[in-house]
């Protein structure tokens, strides 16, 4: 198997995983409130909001990792084609 299909497959998988993480995070945060009242009668709301924030904070490092991996894979793809153009012009 040549390098190009593997390179594109790795890039595509990384982009799909990153997109799935963004969709998951947006589904988590759709129930997040911008303003909550911290009165004793709203304890259940505070607990629910804390659970949402904990889940979002848990996946945030994973999202950053995959963003970096997508950026590196994109640089590899662009670099490969730039080198290919340079080699063909010689």
N, C-alpha and C positions, 0 to 999 in steps of 0.2 A: 504494500500500500504506500502511495506516495505521501509526501509531507502536506501538500495543500488540502486534500480532503480531511485529514486528521486535524490540521490547524483550524479549518472552518468548523468542524464538528465540535472541537473543544470550545471555540469561541461561542458557538450557538448554544451549547449546553450551559455555559457560564451565564449567558444573557438570559436564558430561560429561567435558571435558578434565581437570578437577581430579580427578574420580573415577578416571579412567584412570591419571593420574599416581600416585595413592595405591595403586591395584592394582599398578602396575608396581613401586613402591617396596617394597610388601609382598612381592612375588614375589622381589625382590632380597634382602631381609633374612631370608627364611625359612631360608636356609642360613648365616646369620651366627651365630657362636657367642658366647655370653656370656663364656666363659672359654677362652683358648687358652694352651697351654704354649709358651713361647718357647725351647725347647731346639733345638739344631742339627738334631735328627732330625725336627723339625716345621716345617722351612722351607717346605715346600709348603703347609702350612696357613696359615702367616703370609702367604704370597703371595696365597693365595685370599681370605683375610680382607681384606687390603689392597685387592684388586681390588673386592671388594664395597663397602667403605667409599668408595673412589674414585667408583664409580658412583652411590652414594647421595648423596655430596657434590656430584656434578655436577648432579643433578636437583633438589637442594634449593632453589636460587634460583628455578628455574622454578616449583616448587610454591608458593613464597611469592608469586611474581608472580601466579599464577592464583588464589590465595586472596584476594589484595587485589582482583583484578578481579571475582571473584565477590561480594565484600563490597560493592564500589562498585555493581555491577549490581543487587544486592539492595536497596541504599539507593535507587537510581533507581526500581525497581519499587514499593517501599513509598511513596516520595515521590510518585510519579505517582498512586497510588490515594488517598493522603491529600489531595492537591490536588484530585482529582476529587470526593472526598466534601465538601471545603470548598466547592468551586464549586457543587455540587448543593444544599447547604444554604442558599445565599444566595438 
